[in-house]
Amino acid sequence: MATSTSPRKAYTDDLGIERATKQQKQGAVDQIEQKVPEVGHLMRMQNRFGAEGGNQSAAGITYFSVLALFPLLMLLFAGAGFFLNARPDLMHEIQDQITQNMDGELGDLVNRVLEAAIAQRGAVAGVGLLTTLWSGLNWMNQLRTGISQMWGLDANEGGNFVVKKLRDLVGLIVLILLFIVAFGVTAIGSSGYTRDVMEYFGVGDFPGASFLVWLVGITVGILANFIVMVWMVMYMPRTKVPVKSGLKGALLGAVVFELLKQFATLIISSATGNPAGAIFGPIIALMVVLYLVWRVVLYVSAWTATTEESLKQAPAEVPPPAVINVRAGAAGKQHNTGAAAGVGAALGAIGAGIASLVTRD
């Protein structure tokens, strides 16, 4: 039988070095991973998430997300101002609705604010655009850095600065559009529009129609989430993501993201259901929901980065330099041996000298 020079997989460590005994490698984690590979993958994901500072990255992304939200709202209001300025009939209708639903001075105040927003739409759009570029690019840089860290990479290392910012700008625009689609699909699916459409086509009166409406809404929501997750998992990290692992991770993230969106309304209602929450609740609930969203994104990125396919693609880590520690006993023994050798050499030299003198005589 020919001798094999390939390392035995069961005996190799994380650096691909074959050890003498299996016990040197195996611990409780390794035994679990061999018996249940899925659990081992989850443990690798958690280790990667913790080692790369996933909690801190999620908090930083949340901060920049909230910071970028207000300039985006300014752009939204500016866009609404341009639209209403071109449709004065719709503007009058909105003002009439405000006057009917808000009594007294409150209705007049809201109408004056609306008129001022339309009159200053150009300035609001300019300021909103500049601040959106600044805060939005910082948001995308933080998001890309956090996701890249789950791959063990430094997103700010190397590369052209202008190219990076252009990529962040493209990522910002696409991500905003995808988020609008994802949350819009969930909002429509959880409202009565789906039932109205089914009744319009005459298929809303059979038994189990409510469950079907809910199932269709969830399915479409997961599909929209999948597109969002594919973009973040495969486009955001500064590395080439394996397609198979990226698609699996995006599907896992889409399901978890949909569950989070379903519970987001519960989180917001619980945060605003008291007098103190009526003032501070919306922003607190928004930060909590965003923090959970980014934790899901980072966990999915860590899961994708720790698949066997991704680990094989990752560059091999250079082992630390070997450190030779000479034991005290061995050092003393070596010292004694050296001393004895020196004494022997000296005696030999003396003997040789005496012999040469005798020979001359």
N, C-alpha and C positions, 0 to 999 in steps of 0.2 A: 504494500500500500504506500503510495507516494506521500511524502511529508508535506503538510500544508503550512504556508508561511502567513496565512491570513489570521488576524486576531479573532479569538472566539468571542462572540457578541455577549454571551452571558458573563464573561470575565473582564470585560472592558469597563473603564470608568468614563466620566463625562468628556475627557480629552481624547478618548479612543485608544488609551493605553491598556494593554492586557496585563492584569495583575496575576500574581502567583496563585492566589486562592480566591474562591468566590466570596468568602467571608469578608475579605478586605473591601469589597464593593458593596455588598448587600447590607441594608439596614431595613427597618420597618417600612420606610417609604418605597424602597426598591422592591420589596416583596409584594406590597400592595399593587405597585405598578405592573409587575409581571402577571399577577392574578387577574386584575381588573384594569386594563389599559386606559379606559375612559376616566376612572378615578385618578390614575396617575397623571393623565393629561390635565385634569382640573387642578391637581396639586402643583404641577409645573406652572400653570397659569397663575395661581395665587402667589407662588413664590416670585414669579417675574413681576407681577403687579406690585407686590410689597417691596421688592428689591429696587425697583426703578421709581419708587415714590409715587404710586398711582393716586393715593389720597390727596397729596399735595398738588399734583398736576390737575386733578379734577376741580379742586378749590380755585386754583389759578385760572383755569379755563372759565369757570363760573363767573369770576370777577370780571374778566374781560368781556364775557357774553353780555352781562348786565350793562357794562359801560358802553358797549356798542349798540345796545337796544334803543336807547333814547335818540341818538342821531338817526337811526333807521325810522323811528316814529316821526321825527321831524320831516324826513323825506316823504313819508306816507301822507302826512297832513298837507305838505306842499303839493303833492300830486293831486290830493283831493281838492285843494284850493284851485288849481288850474282847471280841473274838471268842472267844478261848480261855477267857476267864472265863465266858462263856455256854455253852461246850461242855467241861465237865470231862472227859468221856470222851476227847475228842480230845487234851486236855492230857496225860492219863495216857499215851496212846499215844505222843505225841511224846517224853515223858520216858523211856519204855521204850526207844524207838529210840536216844535219846542215850546211855543207859546201856549198851546193847549195842554201840554203835559207838565209844564213847570209854571207854577203860579207866581204872580207878582214880579218882583225885581229879579228873581233868579232867572226867569226866562229871558228877560231883557239883557241880563248880564251875559248869558250864554250866547245870545244872538250877536251881541257886540263883539265878543271874543271870536265868534265864527267869521264875522265881517272883517275884523282886523287880520285874522289868519289868511283870508282870501286876498286882502289888500297887500299884505306883506309876503305873499307866496314866493316871490323871487328871492328875497333875502333869506327866508327860511330854507328854501331849497339850496341856496349857495352855502350857508353855514352848515346845514345838514349833510351836504355832500362832502365838504372838507372834513368835518368831524367823523363822518362815517368811514372815509378812507383811512383816517388816522387810527381810530379805535377798532375798525373792522380788520385792518391788516394786523394790528397787534393781537386781536382775538384769533385770527387764523394762524399766526405764528405760534401762539401759545398752544393751540390745538394740535398743530402739526408737530411741535416739539414733544408734547405729551404722548401722542400716538407713536412717534418715532422712538421714544424712550422705551416703550413696551417691546420694541425690537432690539433693544440694547444699542441704539444709535444716538449720536449727538446731531440733532437736526440743524444746529447753527454752525457746524463745522464744515469748512470748505464750500465750494460752489460760488457762483456769481450772485452778488447782492441783488442786482436788478432783476435777474431771472427768478430768483426766489420770491421777490415781491410781486412780480407779474403772476407767478403761479399761485401765490396767496390771494391775489385779487380775483383770479378766475375761480379759485376754490370758494371764496367768499360769495361771489354772485351765484354760483351753482348751488351752494349749500343753502342759501337763503331761499332760493326758488324751490328746492326739494323739500325744505322744512315747511314751506307754505302749502305745498301739495300734500305732504304727509299729514299734517294737522288738519288741513281742510277736508281730506278724505275721511278722517276719523270723526270730525265734527258732523259731516253730512251723514255718515253711516249711523251715528248715535242719535240723530234727529229723526223727524218724521218724514223726511224727503224720500227715503228708500221705500217706506210703506206707500206713500202717495204714488210713486212711480209704479209699484206693483199693482196698486188698485187701478191706475190708469190703463194698464194693460190687461186688467181683469184676472189677475192671479194672486189677489191678496186676501181671498176669503176662505181658503182651504185650511184644514187643521194643521197646526205647526207653522203657520205663516210667520208668527213672531220670531220663532227660533230661526227660520230661514233668513229673515231680515237681519237678525243679529249675526248669523254666520256669514252672510254676504258682506256685511260691513267689516267684520273682523278680517275676512280674507283679503278684501281690497286694501284694508289698512296695512296688513302685513306685507302685501305686494309693494305698496308705496314706501313702507319702512325699509324694505329690502333694497330698493334703489338708493335710498339715503345711506344705508350702511355699506353698500358696495362702494359708493363714492368715498366715504370716510375711511374704510378699512383698506382699500386698495389704492386710492389716489393720494391720501394724506401722508402716509409714512414715506420718508426719503430713502426708499429701497424698493426693489422689485419684489412684489408679493406673489407667491405661487397662486395660480388661478384657482385650483381646487380648494386649497385651504382658505383663500379669501372668500369664495362663494359660500362655503360652509359656515365660516364665521359671520358673514353678512346675514345669512338666514337665521342663525341663532340669535344674533343681535336684533333682527327684525321682530322676532316673536317676543323677546323680552321688552323691546321698545314699545310694542303694541300694548302689552300688559301695563307698562308704566303710564302710557297715555290714558288707558281706561281708568286708572286710579288717580290720575292728575286732578280730575274734577273733584274727587273726594278730598284730596289734599288741600285744594284751594278752598273748598267750602268749609272744611274744618278750621282753616287758618283765618277765615273772615267771618266766622259765626259768633263773634263776641265783639263788644265795643272797642277794645284795644286792637283787635284784629281788623276791624273796619278801616283803621287808619294805616297800620303797618302791615296788615295781613297780606295784601296783594303782592308787595315786593318780596316779603319773606317767603310766601308760597312759590313765587316765581324762582327765587334763588334755590329753594329746596328742589323743585322739579328739575331745574337746569343741572344742579349738582348730581342728581340721580341719573340724568340723561348722559352726562359726561362720564360718570362712573361706568355705565353700561358700555359706552364706546371704548373706554380704556380696557375694561375687562375683555371685551370681544377682541380687541387688538392683541392683548396678551395671550388669549386663547389661540388666535391665528398664528402668532409668532412662535408658539411652543408646540405646534404639530410636528410630527416626524418629518414631513416634507419641508417645512420651514427650517427646522433645526439642521437638516442636511445641507440646505442652501446657505446657512449662515456661515460667515468666515470663522475658521478655527481659531480659538483663543490660544495665544502664545503662553505656554506654561511659565510660571515664575522661575527665575534663575535658581539653580541648585545651590544650596548652602551646605558646605561640608563642616560638620561640627566634630572635632576630634575629642573623644572621651578622655577624661582626666587620667584614668588608669592606663589607657593606651599611650597617652602622651608621656606619662612617667616611665612606662616600660620602654618606649622608644628612646627616651633620654638616657636611661641606664644602658641600653644596648649601644647607643652611640658613644657613651663615655668609655665603656669597656673596649669597644673597637679602637678608640683613640689611644688608650693605655697600651693595648696590644701592639698597635702600630709603632708607638714610641719605643717599647721594649725591643721590637724587631729591629728598629733602626740602630739602637745601642749595640745589640748583638752583632749586627752586620759590621759596625765600626770596629768592635773589638777583634772580630775575625780577620778583618783586613790588616790590622796592626800586627797580629800574630803572623800572618802570612808574610809580611814585609821582613819581620825579624828572622 
